[in-house]
Amino acid sequence: METKRSNFSGNFGFVMAAAGSAVGLGNIWRFPYLAAKHGGGAFLLVYIIMALTFGFSLLTTEIAIGRKTKQGPLTAYGVMNKKFGFLGYFAWIVPVMILPYYCAIGGWVLKYLIAFVTGGRSAAAADGYFTGHITSLASPIIWLVVFVAMTAFVVYNGVEKGIEKYSKILMPILIVLIIGIGIFSLFLSHTDESGVTRTGLQGLAIYVKPDFSGMTAGGFLSLLMDAIGQLFYSISVAMGIMIAYGSYVKKDTSMMKSINQIEFFDTLVAFLAGLMIVPAVFCFMGTEGMSAGPGLMFISLPKIFDAMGIVGTIVGILFFVMVTFAAVTSSVSVMEAIVSGIMDKWHLPRKKTTIMVTIYALVIGIVVCLGYNLLYFEYTLPNGSVAQILDIMDYISNSILMPVVALITCILVGYFCKPKTIIDEVTSDGSKFGRKTLYIVMIKYVMPVIFVVLLLQAMGILKLG
């Protein structure tokens, strides 16, 4: 049993681990798709403003709660205020639900990486390749097992020798790869069958230039809610992760400096992901291709890589290596939130807890994989979308539980513990609390309203757009 709590060795290790958690599949396929959906630069502008206000407030709150209590998500809220102990279970259930299906998607990424490495570029670009993979019986399960094993290996080795060590290696490589592929995308040029030539730089203009023309009030509200929803994915809040990571931060670490750096990395990578994908998709598929949505990464991009010829094989390999790194660092943080919660609540040793959580991830992950073949069904969610097992788990965790956790956290900090508790924790190392007034206004008044709107939207009660 662990008697002494593990810690990150310093600021850099913590920032890389937290940024690794933030930079995941959501940044790489969801951000570019939403940017394309909402007029490119208009979404980008609103997202950056939301990151500096909304994202900053939630991130600060959760890291401060973790460091103050030195507890994982299951028990931290109860330490803050006994009446809010139940919130720990809500927050902990989110990663419990996310881990199995995230690992299933991670397995899909590995499948594509191996396809490109083994010369299967054209096969991966063929119509029906993705559907053929996820509906087959054995292949998705095999890759799920490999991905879960990679995740478990890092968590099993602990905070400093596992999470911090591998984050310090993977994150810098990931950022270099994203920048490299992003620059490559800008200089692409493609002439389609009708003789129209499009360039990556034209795609860049669509991506960064705000276009509010023809946008209605409902359309802007829809953009705003999508930007906030994306922030949940991006900065790993309302799922216990940042509380767990915050609990490993030493008291002499400058929290405000760390939070600013995490914000910067997350926003930079989200921007670069769009820079990498939007110009390439526009170049080969025009504006229509950018509305591909969730299929962007597994259907549209392989077709683009195939159209590049032999260069596309190299770019495709680099792209899926980068996506694999992003997926692993995020799934590590999701598993760690579950593991740290169990360790703090029931005082079990890390290695035993990690094995238990790994078995759980495999069993439920297999059920998720079977949801596209043996256990296939269609269910219409309250928000109108048609769902399978993976979509239902994603809907409950991301659209319902995360806004609920965030809303009750705002009530706890805003009206019971008071914002001063968080501000005092952040400034305990002698640093100043930037955006102090903004933080108080956001946590007490603005964010609770936003979370209620998000919940009403998710439940189909409020229609936007």
LUMFI-92665 format. One line per field, with one value per residue (C-alpha): z, x, y; residue number from 1; residue in one letter. Coordinates in steps of 0.02 Angstrom, whole numbers, plus 50000, padded with zeros to 5 digits. Example, Ala and Ser with C-alpha at 12.3 -4.5 7.8 and 13.67 -1.06 7.14 Angstrom:
2
up c(50390, 50357)
east c(50615, 50684)
north c(49775, 49947)
resi c(1, 2)
resn c(A, S)
***
This chain:
465
up c(50000, 49956, 50114, 50033, 49894, 49726, 49652, 49485, 49497, 49442, 49337, 49166, 49205, 49269, 49120, 48994, 49081, 49092, 48912, 48859, 48940, 48855, 48683, 48626, 48488, 48525, 48476, 48319, 48233, 48328, 48331, 48142, 48104, 48218, 48147, 47971, 48027, 48104, 47974, 48013, 48098, 48184, 48284, 48314, 48385, 48501, 48556, 48607, 48706, 48792, 48830, 48916, 49021, 49041, 49016, 49131, 49271, 49268, 49247, 49393, 49505, 49476, 49491, 49650, 49726, 49688, 49762, 49915, 49961, 49898, 49845, 49685, 49615, 49717, 49884, 49848, 49843, 50011, 50088, 50021, 50094, 50168, 50090, 49917, 49939, 49814, 49677, 49686, 49623, 49481, 49429, 49444, 49341, 49191, 49160, 49206, 49060, 48941, 48960, 48871, 48718, 48707, 48703, 48566, 48461, 48504, 48431, 48268, 48260, 48282, 48143, 48022, 48078, 48042, 47875, 47819, 47888, 47794, 47628, 47638, 47598, 47453, 47545, 47695, 47578, 47493, 47521, 47657, 47738, 47901, 47910, 47865, 48010, 48148, 48095, 48091, 48243, 48288, 48219, 48330, 48486, 48446, 48425, 48580, 48682, 48614, 48652, 48829, 48862, 48806, 48921, 49070, 49054, 49084, 49228, 49310, 49322, 49427, 49422, 49404, 49318, 49211, 49173, 49190, 49106, 48950, 48938, 48934, 48786, 48688, 48701, 48622, 48480, 48455, 48443, 48318, 48210, 48213, 48163, 48025, 47949, 47970, 47868, 47737, 47721, 47684, 47528, 47451, 47281, 47194, 47030, 47032, 46886, 46837, 46818, 46976, 47071, 47258, 47374, 47557, 47580, 47519, 47649, 47781, 47738, 47766, 47931, 48010, 47934, 48043, 47940, 48034, 47875, 47877, 48055, 48155, 48344, 48358, 48247, 48357, 48514, 48431, 48391, 48571, 48644, 48523, 48574, 48758, 48725, 48636, 48789, 48895, 48774, 48760, 48937, 49022, 49150, 49239, 49232, 49383, 49281, 49330, 49512, 49506, 49421, 49536, 49686, 49625, 49612, 49745, 49855, 49794, 49610, 49537, 49496, 49400, 49288, 49257, 49218, 49094, 49008, 48998, 48924, 48797, 48745, 48730, 48624, 48518, 48480, 48443, 48322, 48243, 48223, 48120, 48025, 47987, 47931, 47863, 47722, 47667, 47664, 47573, 47446, 47396, 47437, 47438, 47569, 47558, 47622, 47780, 47840, 47855, 48045, 48149, 47991, 47948, 48024, 47970, 47801, 47725, 47776, 47713, 47543, 47544, 47592, 47450, 47326, 47373, 47309, 47392, 47491, 47564, 47639, 47735, 47788, 47835, 47944, 48031, 48053, 48133, 48242, 48305, 48333, 48426, 48543, 48573, 48606, 48726, 48831, 48848, 48888, 49019, 49107, 49098, 49174, 49306, 49362, 49395, 49476, 49591, 49646, 49699, 49782, 49889, 49931, 49970, 50001, 49875, 49799, 49626, 49536, 49598, 49558, 49383, 49345, 49404, 49298, 49147, 49157, 49169, 49018, 48916, 48960, 48928, 48780, 48699, 48725, 48637, 48491, 48478, 48471, 48285, 48245, 48364, 48481, 48347, 48373, 48338, 48473, 48450, 48585, 48660, 48555, 48397, 48346, 48310, 48425, 48456, 48619, 48598, 48559, 48708, 48827, 48750, 48764, 48948, 48999, 48893, 48864, 49031, 49171, 49129, 49128, 49289, 49374, 49313, 49369, 49546, 49557, 49521, 49658, 49781, 49747, 49713, 49861, 49991, 49994, 49913, 49770, 49900, 49945, 49767, 49751, 49916, 49857, 49690, 49773, 49917, 49829, 49826, 49645, 49594, 49536, 49363, 49302, 49483, 49457, 49296, 49391, 49527, 49401, 49292, 49434, 49524, 49385, 49204, 49203, 49299, 49167, 49025, 49100, 49119, 48935, 48884, 48981, 48906, 48733, 48763, 48824, 48669, 48768, 48692, 48503, 48438, 48266)
east c(50000, 50064, 50091, 50175, 50082, 50172, 50215, 50266, 50451, 50422, 50326, 50380, 50327, 50157, 50125, 50174, 50063, 49915, 49942, 49955, 49787, 49712, 49783, 49684, 49572, 49448, 49576, 49631, 49467, 49330, 49407, 49440, 49266, 49180, 49287, 49232, 49051, 49048, 49133, 49316, 49391, 49227, 49236, 49422, 49397, 49254, 49350, 49504, 49396, 49307, 49474, 49540, 49382, 49276, 49419, 49536, 49407, 49366, 49548, 49604, 49465, 49500, 49690, 49673, 49548, 49668, 49821, 49727, 49649, 49789, 49650, 49586, 49414, 49315, 49359, 49419, 49247, 49200, 49359, 49310, 49135, 49056, 48886, 48966, 49045, 48918, 48994, 49153, 49056, 48980, 49151, 49231, 49096, 49139, 49314, 49244, 49123, 49247, 49396, 49326, 49259, 49410, 49522, 49411, 49437, 49623, 49623, 49550, 49696, 49823, 49738, 49761, 49940, 49987, 49893, 50000, 50162, 50132, 50096, 49907, 49880, 49761, 49666, 49640, 49572, 49447, 49261, 49200, 49371, 49325, 49152, 49227, 49350, 49230, 49096, 49218, 49223, 49406, 49506, 49435, 49454, 49636, 49682, 49582, 49688, 49850, 49793, 49733, 49901, 49997, 49889, 49901, 50091, 50113, 49987, 50057, 50229, 50160, 50164, 50348, 50414, 50259, 50145, 50275, 50418, 50319, 50228, 50396, 50448, 50285, 50219, 50369, 50373, 50186, 50198, 50343, 50243, 50087, 50189, 50278, 50118, 50032, 50169, 50160, 49970, 49990, 50093, 49979, 49899, 49770, 49673, 49508, 49420, 49329, 49494, 49478, 49641, 49636, 49783, 49818, 49842, 49663, 49607, 49707, 49612, 49445, 49511, 49577, 49468, 49312, 49153, 48998, 48900, 48725, 48746, 48584, 48571, 48526, 48674, 48793, 48723, 48749, 48930, 48955, 48888, 48995, 49150, 49112, 49075, 49243, 49329, 49265, 49352, 49506, 49556, 49499, 49385, 49229, 49296, 49412, 49573, 49637, 49591, 49696, 49842, 49825, 49842, 50017, 50076, 50200, 50156, 50305, 50254, 50184, 50006, 49963, 50115, 50071, 49888, 49939, 50058, 49925, 49802, 49933, 49978, 49798, 49745, 49903, 49877, 49692, 49738, 49879, 49764, 49650, 49799, 49853, 49682, 49572, 49691, 49723, 49539, 49492, 49631, 49573, 49387, 49333, 49218, 49101, 49238, 49259, 49084, 49134, 49116, 49176, 49221, 49352, 49500, 49457, 49372, 49418, 49602, 49656, 49581, 49685, 49844, 49811, 49789, 49963, 50043, 50202, 50221, 50050, 50116, 50250, 50131, 49999, 50122, 50179, 49998, 49939, 50097, 50053, 49869, 49924, 50034, 49889, 49767, 49885, 49927, 49741, 49688, 49827, 49750, 49575, 49637, 49737, 49580, 49495, 49649, 49688, 49506, 49507, 49678, 49620, 49449, 49494, 49683, 49731, 49907, 49933, 49985, 49837, 49715, 49787, 49765, 49583, 49545, 49634, 49524, 49369, 49426, 49452, 49285, 49178, 49289, 49248, 49062, 49087, 49174, 49033, 48910, 48950, 48918, 48844, 48764, 48717, 48560, 48503, 48437, 48380, 48452, 48354, 48459, 48398, 48556, 48551, 48668, 48752, 48834, 48986, 48878, 48764, 48913, 48985, 48818, 48792, 48971, 49003, 48832, 48747, 48869, 49007, 48892, 48811, 48982, 49039, 48876, 48881, 49068, 49025, 48891, 49015, 49154, 49045, 48927, 48990, 49181, 49187, 49306, 49431, 49472, 49531, 49618, 49713, 49771, 49832, 49927, 49997, 50166, 50175, 50120, 49983, 49811, 49786, 49607, 49544, 49384, 49348, 49367, 49242, 49112, 49131, 49120, 48973, 48864, 48912, 48963, 48812, 48697, 48804, 48798, 48609, 48595, 48713, 48607, 48443, 48522, 48586, 48414, 48331, 48231, 48323, 48351, 48492, 48550)
north c(50000, 50173, 50276, 50425, 50513, 50521, 50690, 50763, 50806, 50985, 51111, 51044, 50866, 50923, 51037, 50902, 50773, 50893, 50951, 50769, 50738, 50890, 50851, 50701, 50638, 50779, 50910, 50820, 50775, 50868, 51042, 51055, 50986, 51114, 51254, 51206, 51192, 51367, 51477, 51441, 51592, 51636, 51475, 51496, 51671, 51619, 51463, 51564, 51688, 51542, 51456, 51614, 51636, 51481, 51355, 51451, 51456, 51270, 51217, 51327, 51262, 51078, 51086, 51190, 51067, 50924, 51009, 51074, 50906, 50792, 50674, 50594, 50639, 50511, 50590, 50768, 50851, 50774, 50847, 51019, 51005, 50847, 50888, 50876, 50704, 50633, 50741, 50638, 50486, 50587, 50653, 50480, 50393, 50504, 50429, 50257, 50276, 50359, 50240, 50085, 50175, 50291, 50138, 50062, 50219, 50214, 50039, 50107, 50231, 50090, 49991, 50137, 50167, 49986, 49993, 50140, 50065, 49901, 49987, 49980, 50165, 50136, 49999, 50116, 50250, 50133, 50156, 50040, 50011, 50096, 50017, 49849, 49863, 49917, 49790, 49643, 49531, 49503, 49651, 49792, 49684, 49641, 49825, 49871, 49748, 49824, 50002, 49959, 49874, 50030, 50139, 50021, 50006, 50194, 50204, 50045, 50128, 50271, 50460, 50505, 50347, 50322, 50470, 50608, 50513, 50465, 50632, 50722, 50613, 50600, 50779, 50870, 50741, 50761, 50951, 50940, 50817, 50928, 51082, 50985, 50914, 51084, 51172, 51034, 51057, 51243, 51210, 51079, 51110, 51000, 51013, 50917, 50830, 50990, 51082, 51187, 51209, 51233, 51266, 51239, 51426, 51455, 51329, 51423, 51584, 51494, 51424, 51585, 51722, 51752, 51743, 51801, 51841, 51770, 51706, 51716, 51739, 51554, 51509, 51608, 51526, 51356, 51407, 51463, 51299, 51197, 51297, 51264, 51081, 51069, 51143, 50998, 50879, 50988, 51035, 50873, 50958, 50892, 50714, 50708, 50708, 50880, 50847, 50688, 50776, 50927, 50812, 50764, 50945, 51000, 51149, 51250, 51233, 51395, 51345, 51503, 51482, 51299, 51339, 51474, 51352, 51214, 51340, 51393, 51215, 51160, 51310, 51298, 51114, 51137, 51278, 51176, 51024, 51134, 51205, 51026, 50961, 51103, 51164, 50983, 50937, 51098, 51072, 50897, 50901, 51083, 51158, 51007, 50891, 50993, 50946, 50762, 50770, 50622, 50526, 50656, 50564, 50387, 50416, 50587, 50601, 50428, 50474, 50634, 50540, 50416, 50559, 50621, 50460, 50395, 50557, 50519, 50357, 50451, 50591, 50462, 50366, 50526, 50581, 50419, 50408, 50582, 50535, 50377, 50481, 50602, 50460, 50369, 50523, 50560, 50382, 50375, 50525, 50448, 50284, 50380, 50473, 50305, 50227, 50375, 50381, 50197, 50215, 50362, 50291, 50111, 50128, 49995, 49989, 50064, 49905, 49802, 49945, 49968, 49783, 49790, 49944, 49866, 49711, 49822, 49926, 49767, 49687, 49842, 49892, 49724, 49759, 49928, 49841, 49713, 49860, 49873, 49689, 49558, 49686, 49813, 49916, 50094, 50209, 50389, 50503, 50649, 50770, 50682, 50588, 50401, 50303, 50136, 50078, 50193, 50345, 50313, 50303, 50461, 50552, 50507, 50549, 50704, 50782, 50744, 50701, 50826, 50980, 50915, 50894, 51066, 51149, 51076, 51117, 51299, 51296, 51216, 51342, 51494, 51481, 51356, 51353, 51526, 51576, 51639, 51457, 51423, 51592, 51563, 51391, 51458, 51602, 51498, 51490, 51681, 51703, 51825, 51767, 51840, 51869, 51864, 51965, 51870, 51705, 51755, 51818, 51662, 51535, 51618, 51686, 51652, 51468, 51399, 51475, 51403, 51228, 51234, 51285, 51142, 51017, 51080, 51069, 50891, 50834, 50904, 51033, 51181, 51186, 51296, 51348)
resi c(1, 2, 3, 4, 5, 6, 7, 8, 9, 10, 11, 12, 13, 14, 15, 16, 17, 18, 19, 20, 21, 22, 23, 24, 25, 26, 27, 28, 29, 30, 31, 32, 33, 34, 35, 36, 37, 38, 39, 40, 41, 42, 43, 44, 45, 46, 47, 48, 49, 50, 51, 52, 53, 54, 55, 56, 57, 58, 59, 60, 61, 62, 63, 64, 65, 66, 67, 68, 69, 70, 71, 72, 73, 74, 75, 76, 77, 78, 79, 80, 81, 82, 83, 84, 85, 86, 87, 88, 89, 90, 91, 92, 93, 94, 95, 96, 97, 98, 99, 100, 101, 102, 103, 104, 105, 106, 107, 108, 109, 110, 111, 112, 113, 114, 115, 116, 117, 118, 119, 120, 121, 122, 123, 124, 125, 126, 127, 128, 129, 130, 131, 132, 133, 134, 135, 136, 137, 138, 139, 140, 141, 142, 143, 144, 145, 146, 147, 148, 149, 150, 151, 152, 153, 154, 155, 156, 157, 158, 159, 160, 161, 162, 163, 164, 165, 166, 167, 168, 169, 170, 171, 172, 173, 174, 175, 176, 177, 178, 179, 180, 181, 182, 183, 184, 185, 186, 187, 188, 189, 190, 191, 192, 193, 194, 195, 196, 197, 198, 199, 200, 201, 202, 203, 204, 205, 206, 207, 208, 209, 210, 211, 212, 213, 214, 215, 216, 217, 218, 219, 220, 221, 222, 223, 224, 225, 226, 227, 228, 229, 230, 231, 232, 233, 234, 235, 236, 237, 238, 239, 240, 241, 242, 243, 244, 245, 246, 247, 248, 249, 250, 251, 252, 253, 254, 255, 256, 257, 258, 259, 260, 261, 262, 263, 264, 265, 266, 267, 268, 269, 270, 271, 272, 273, 274, 275, 276, 277, 278, 279, 280, 281, 282, 283, 284, 285, 286, 287, 288, 289, 290, 291, 292, 293, 294, 295, 296, 297, 298, 299, 300, 301, 302, 303, 304, 305, 306, 307, 308, 309, 310, 311, 312, 313, 314, 315, 316, 317, 318, 319, 320, 321, 322, 323, 324, 325, 326, 327, 328, 329, 330, 331, 332, 333, 334, 335, 336, 337, 338, 339, 340, 341, 342, 343, 344, 345, 346, 347, 348, 349, 350, 351, 352, 353, 354, 355, 356, 357, 358, 359, 360, 361, 362, 363, 364, 365, 366, 367, 368, 369, 370, 371, 372, 373, 374, 375, 376, 377, 378, 379, 380, 381, 382, 383, 384, 385, 386, 387, 388, 389, 390, 391, 392, 393, 394, 395, 396, 397, 398, 399, 400, 401, 402, 403, 404, 405, 406, 407, 408, 409, 410, 411, 412, 413, 414, 415, 416, 417, 418, 419, 420, 421, 422, 423, 424, 425, 426, 427, 428, 429, 430, 431, 432, 433, 434, 435, 436, 437, 438, 439, 440, 441, 442, 443, 444, 445, 446, 447, 448, 449, 450, 451, 452, 453, 454, 455, 456, 457, 458, 459, 460, 461, 462, 463, 464, 465)
resn c(M, E, T, K, R, S, N, F, S, G, N, F, G, F, V, M, A, A, A, G, S, A, V, G, L, G, N, I, W, R, F, P, Y, L, A, A, K, H, G, G, G, A, F, L, L, V, Y, I, I, M, A, L, T, F, G, F, S, L, L, T, T, E, I, A, I, G, R, K, T, K, Q, G, P, L, T, A, Y, G, V, M, N, K, K, F, G, F, L, G, Y, F, A, W, I, V, P, V, M, I, L, P, Y, Y, C, A, I, G, G, W, V, L, K, Y, L, I, A, F, V, T, G, G, R, S, A, A, A, A, D, G, Y, F, T, G, H, I, T, S, L, A, S, P, I, I, W, L, V, V, F, V, A, M, T, A, F, V, V, Y, N, G, V, E, K, G, I, E, K, Y, S, K, I, L, M, P, I, L, I, V, L, I, I, G, I, G, I, F, S, L, F, L, S, H, T, D, E, S, G, V, T, R, T, G, L, Q, G, L, A, I, Y, V, K, P, D, F, S, G, M, T, A, G, G, F, L, S, L, L, M, D, A, I, G, Q, L, F, Y, S, I, S, V, A, M, G, I, M, I, A, Y, G, S, Y, V, K, K, D, T, S, M, M, K, S, I, N, Q, I, E, F, F, D, T, L, V, A, F, L, A, G, L, M, I, V, P, A, V, F, C, F, M, G, T, E, G, M, S, A, G, P, G, L, M, F, I, S, L, P, K, I, F, D, A, M, G, I, V, G, T, I, V, G, I, L, F, F, V, M, V, T, F, A, A, V, T, S, S, V, S, V, M, E, A, I, V, S, G, I, M, D, K, W, H, L, P, R, K, K, T, T, I, M, V, T, I, Y, A, L, V, I, G, I, V, V, C, L, G, Y, N, L, L, Y, F, E, Y, T, L, P, N, G, S, V, A, Q, I, L, D, I, M, D, Y, I, S, N, S, I, L, M, P, V, V, A, L, I, T, C, I, L, V, G, Y, F, C, K, P, K, T, I, I, D, E, V, T, S, D, G, S, K, F, G, R, K, T, L, Y, I, V, M, I, K, Y, V, M, P, V, I, F, V, V, L, L, L, Q, A, M, G, I, L, K, L, G)
***
